[in-house]
Amino acid sequence: MKTFIIRNYMDKCYHALWEMMVTKLPFCSDYKNILNFVHIMLVLLVSSSVCERGFSAQKRIKSDVRGSLHVDTVEDLIRISMEGPNLQEFDAKESVQTWFSQGKRSRRPNYKDWPSELPSGTQEDLL
């Protein structure tokens, strides 16, 4: 295979060469075993930085206080942490309202929004 590529396809770039070898006949049938290995090599990460970021996110999320989280919950939180929007871009109001309204019973049945301004005299009553 090496000599065949050197003789016939030295002018092709790396990506185009392997795309042709993997998808076109007769290459995909003649070199089936080695091309399975090439498929694996083309999808492997060159760097471990994504894995390291994942472990860092897990360490932040699964602390001593939150050590009993379910595996699915931890996975969801890590995915949000790594692939979700920045905190500056995210508006939590809609998500919180959805969370409050889901479930078999209301999560906070006596919850009331605070008024934007307290009525006069109320502030003294609170002190």
Backbone bond lengths (Angstrom), bond angles and torsions (degrees), N, CA, C in turn:
res aa  C-N    CA-C-N  psi(-1)  N-CA   C-N-CA  omega(-1)  CA-C   N-CA-C  phi
1 M - - - 1.443 - - 1.532 110.20 -
2 K 1.320 116.37 -41.32 1.465 120.17 -178.57 1.527 110.79 -61.02
3 T 1.318 117.05 -47.65 1.473 119.48 -179.72 1.526 111.32 -66.00
4 F 1.330 116.67 -36.46 1.458 120.46 177.89 1.531 110.65 -61.21
5 I 1.313 116.95 -44.78 1.467 121.18 179.95 1.522 110.56 -66.46
6 I 1.326 116.98 -43.52 1.472 120.34 -179.49 1.519 110.97 -62.02
7 R 1.327 117.39 -41.87 1.469 120.68 -178.55 1.529 112.66 -69.71
8 N 1.326 117.75 -38.17 1.459 120.01 -168.68 1.530 116.46 -109.59
9 Y 1.315 118.00 -23.67 1.463 118.60 -169.16 1.522 114.27 -133.32
10 M 1.292 118.59 30.47 1.463 121.34 178.70 1.526 112.06 -68.85
11 D 1.331 117.55 -20.65 1.464 120.55 -178.89 1.536 112.72 -80.04
12 K 1.331 117.97 -13.84 1.468 121.18 -178.20 1.527 111.07 -83.24
13 C 1.329 114.79 147.73 1.468 118.62 174.61 1.530 108.83 -75.02
14 Y 1.309 114.86 163.82 1.466 122.33 -175.79 1.527 111.87 -55.02
15 H 1.322 116.79 -49.66 1.467 121.26 -177.18 1.527 111.30 -63.99
16 A 1.320 117.56 -46.15 1.469 121.52 -178.68 1.527 111.06 -65.39
17 L 1.330 116.79 -38.06 1.461 120.60 179.62 1.527 110.80 -61.49
18 W 1.329 117.36 -51.03 1.460 119.22 -177.01 1.521 111.93 -71.94
19 E 1.307 118.14 -29.70 1.463 120.12 175.02 1.521 109.98 -63.52
20 M 1.327 116.36 -43.24 1.459 120.83 178.70 1.530 110.62 -66.26
21 M 1.321 117.59 -44.09 1.463 121.28 -177.44 1.534 111.48 -64.15
22 V 1.308 116.74 -36.20 1.463 120.69 -175.86 1.526 112.00 -80.89
23 T 1.329 118.59 -30.03 1.464 120.28 -172.03 1.525 115.41 -106.00
24 K 1.304 119.26 -23.69 1.472 120.81 -172.89 1.528 112.17 -98.06
25 L 1.324 114.36 143.55 1.459 120.46 171.70 1.517 108.23 -79.76
26 P 1.259 122.50 149.56 1.468 130.65 0.27 1.530 113.05 -86.48
27 F 1.326 117.78 -0.12 1.470 120.03 -174.07 1.525 112.38 -59.90
28 C 1.346 116.68 -45.76 1.468 118.99 -175.11 1.522 112.05 -65.42
29 S 1.332 118.45 -22.98 1.468 119.71 176.70 1.528 111.70 -94.71
30 D 1.336 117.57 -36.52 1.469 120.37 -179.03 1.526 112.42 -69.56
31 Y 1.296 117.00 -36.76 1.469 121.72 -176.27 1.533 111.09 -113.92
32 K 1.320 116.32 37.75 1.460 121.66 -172.65 1.533 112.71 -56.13
33 N 1.324 117.95 -46.99 1.470 120.69 -175.86 1.521 111.86 -65.99
34 I 1.306 117.55 -46.93 1.465 120.11 -178.49 1.525 110.74 -69.71
35 L 1.332 118.00 -32.07 1.462 120.49 179.66 1.532 111.89 -71.11
36 N 1.336 117.99 -26.89 1.470 119.51 171.50 1.524 109.77 -62.21
37 F 1.313 115.85 -41.88 1.464 120.64 176.93 1.534 110.40 -65.14
38 V 1.317 117.66 -40.10 1.469 121.88 178.51 1.527 109.99 -62.10
39 H 1.334 117.45 -41.98 1.474 120.83 176.11 1.524 110.71 -54.54
40 I 1.317 115.87 -46.78 1.467 120.36 -179.75 1.521 110.35 -63.05
41 M 1.310 117.42 -44.59 1.467 121.17 -178.12 1.530 111.71 -65.35
42 L 1.326 117.37 -33.51 1.464 120.11 -178.73 1.525 112.83 -72.70
43 V 1.325 118.33 -22.41 1.460 119.73 -179.78 1.527 113.52 -100.22
44 L 1.319 118.01 -8.34 1.463 120.46 177.90 1.519 110.34 -69.44
45 L 1.315 115.58 143.59 1.458 119.89 177.25 1.520 109.96 -73.01
46 V 1.300 115.67 139.44 1.455 120.76 177.48 1.523 109.51 -80.34
47 S 1.306 116.35 -27.83 1.455 122.08 -176.84 1.523 109.73 -122.98
48 S 1.310 116.06 153.72 1.463 120.50 177.79 1.528 111.52 -97.61
49 S 1.325 117.47 12.27 1.465 120.48 -175.35 1.528 112.42 -63.27
50 V 1.339 117.88 -36.17 1.465 120.50 178.77 1.529 109.69 -64.76
51 C 1.326 116.22 -42.11 1.469 119.92 177.82 1.520 110.86 -63.74
52 E 1.318 116.76 -42.15 1.468 120.67 179.70 1.528 111.02 -63.18
53 R 1.337 117.12 -40.40 1.466 119.91 177.00 1.524 110.76 -64.22
54 G 1.337 116.29 -36.66 1.463 120.38 177.37 1.521 112.02 -64.09
55 F 1.327 116.88 -42.98 1.464 120.12 178.20 1.522 111.08 -66.32
56 S 1.325 116.99 -37.45 1.470 120.00 177.29 1.527 110.74 -64.58
57 A 1.338 116.39 -41.66 1.467 120.36 178.23 1.527 110.18 -63.62
58 Q 1.323 116.86 -41.01 1.464 120.31 178.68 1.526 110.51 -63.09
59 K 1.317 116.76 -40.84 1.465 120.40 179.74 1.531 110.83 -63.99
60 R 1.349 116.83 -39.24 1.469 120.53 177.75 1.521 111.41 -66.80
61 I 1.333 116.37 -40.63 1.461 121.53 -172.94 1.530 111.78 -79.67
62 K 1.317 116.26 -45.28 1.467 119.74 -174.88 1.526 109.52 -97.25
63 S 1.305 115.65 74.35 1.461 121.97 179.24 1.530 109.30 -87.36
64 D 1.331 117.00 -178.75 1.466 120.96 178.49 1.523 111.37 -60.61
65 V 1.324 116.17 -36.59 1.463 120.61 -178.65 1.525 110.89 -69.46
66 R 1.338 116.46 -35.28 1.464 120.76 -175.84 1.523 111.12 -110.59
67 G 1.303 117.99 31.77 1.462 122.32 -175.44 1.509 114.87 -71.27
68 S 1.317 118.44 -15.84 1.465 120.51 -176.56 1.528 112.69 -99.32
69 L 1.315 117.88 18.06 1.465 120.10 177.95 1.521 110.24 -65.37
70 H 1.317 116.32 145.65 1.461 122.17 176.79 1.530 109.27 -68.36
71 V 1.317 116.59 150.89 1.465 121.76 -176.94 1.526 111.17 -57.12
72 D 1.339 117.47 -43.54 1.470 120.64 179.93 1.525 111.46 -62.79
73 T 1.321 116.60 -38.11 1.466 120.62 179.11 1.519 110.61 -65.89
74 V 1.338 116.41 -44.09 1.470 120.40 178.41 1.522 110.01 -61.69
75 E 1.333 116.67 -43.31 1.464 120.48 179.29 1.529 111.05 -60.98
76 D 1.328 116.93 -44.40 1.469 120.74 178.80 1.522 111.29 -62.59
77 L 1.330 117.11 -43.58 1.462 120.54 -179.28 1.525 112.08 -66.45
78 I 1.334 117.08 -37.55 1.470 120.21 177.04 1.522 109.89 -65.33
79 R 1.335 116.62 -43.47 1.474 120.07 179.92 1.527 110.82 -62.13
80 I 1.321 117.04 -42.61 1.467 120.64 177.92 1.517 109.93 -63.82
81 S 1.334 116.32 -42.74 1.462 120.65 -178.99 1.524 111.78 -62.00
82 M 1.337 116.58 -40.00 1.466 119.95 -174.98 1.527 113.17 -86.19
83 E 1.335 117.02 -35.76 1.459 119.81 -172.05 1.524 114.05 -114.16
84 G 1.318 117.06 -4.97 1.456 120.82 -176.99 1.512 112.31 -80.07
85 P 1.326 116.29 176.70 1.470 120.54 -179.67 1.530 111.26 -72.22
86 N 1.321 115.90 161.66 1.462 121.02 174.90 1.520 109.10 -65.68
87 L 1.322 116.13 156.01 1.466 119.97 178.99 1.518 111.69 -61.36
88 Q 1.332 117.62 -32.85 1.456 121.05 179.89 1.529 111.31 -67.67
89 E 1.324 117.60 -28.71 1.464 122.07 -177.52 1.531 112.72 -90.27
90 F 1.321 118.21 -18.14 1.464 122.35 -171.18 1.525 111.55 -89.97
91 D 1.328 116.28 128.92 1.460 122.15 175.11 1.532 107.31 -104.88
92 A 1.319 116.82 111.48 1.467 121.95 -172.09 1.522 113.88 -81.81
93 K 1.326 119.12 -11.56 1.469 120.64 -174.40 1.526 112.26 -56.56
94 E 1.319 117.07 -47.70 1.464 120.53 -177.73 1.528 110.96 -64.43
95 S 1.329 117.06 -41.84 1.466 120.77 179.39 1.518 111.47 -64.60
96 V 1.321 117.38 -42.04 1.465 121.23 -179.95 1.523 110.05 -65.82
97 Q 1.325 118.20 -42.70 1.466 120.93 178.46 1.532 110.61 -62.44
98 T 1.330 117.32 -40.81 1.463 120.93 177.42 1.517 110.40 -62.89
99 W 1.324 116.69 -43.63 1.462 121.30 -179.89 1.525 111.11 -63.76
100 F 1.343 117.42 -41.67 1.462 120.95 178.73 1.528 111.22 -62.63
101 S 1.325 117.42 -37.21 1.463 120.51 -173.61 1.524 113.34 -85.70
102 Q 1.330 119.42 -14.09 1.464 121.22 -178.89 1.517 110.84 -85.00
103 G 1.309 115.99 160.93 1.453 121.05 175.92 1.514 111.90 106.35
104 K 1.333 115.15 172.60 1.458 120.91 -177.74 1.520 111.86 -73.71
105 R 1.321 116.47 -32.04 1.461 120.01 177.90 1.521 108.08 -133.76
106 S 1.277 115.12 162.09 1.455 119.67 -179.99 1.523 109.59 -65.79
107 R 1.312 116.71 137.19 1.460 120.57 -178.18 1.522 111.93 -72.38
108 R 1.307 116.79 -32.26 1.465 121.05 -179.88 1.525 107.99 -137.86
109 P 1.338 117.27 81.86 1.473 119.19 -173.02 1.521 113.76 -64.03
110 N 1.321 119.00 -28.53 1.464 121.28 -177.84 1.522 112.49 -99.12
111 Y 1.310 117.50 13.24 1.459 122.00 -177.32 1.520 110.26 -70.91
112 K 1.319 115.84 130.17 1.462 121.27 174.92 1.515 107.37 -132.97
113 D 1.317 115.61 141.31 1.461 119.41 175.57 1.517 109.35 -64.77
114 W 1.326 116.63 141.74 1.455 121.36 174.07 1.512 108.56 -74.91
115 P 1.310 117.72 139.56 1.468 118.55 176.02 1.523 109.02 -66.92
116 S 1.321 115.09 151.99 1.464 118.65 -178.62 1.523 111.29 -64.13
117 E 1.326 117.31 -31.99 1.470 121.34 176.14 1.517 108.60 -133.17
118 L 1.322 115.63 140.10 1.460 119.86 177.41 1.522 109.44 -77.63
119 P 1.341 117.92 144.16 1.465 119.78 176.08 1.527 109.91 -62.59
120 S 1.297 116.08 153.74 1.468 119.95 -178.21 1.524 109.91 -62.31
121 G 1.315 116.06 142.10 1.448 121.60 -179.43 1.521 113.01 89.17
122 T 1.345 118.20 -21.52 1.459 120.94 -179.00 1.513 111.32 -69.79
123 Q 1.297 116.30 -34.87 1.455 120.31 -178.08 1.528 110.77 -62.40
124 E 1.321 118.02 -39.58 1.456 120.86 178.29 1.529 110.68 -67.67
125 D 1.341 116.90 -34.69 1.462 120.52 179.47 1.526 111.33 -65.59
126 L 1.341 116.58 -33.63 1.455 120.64 -179.32 1.518 111.98 -71.99
127 L 1.331 117.49 -28.31 1.460 120.96 -179.02 1.473 107.93 -80.83
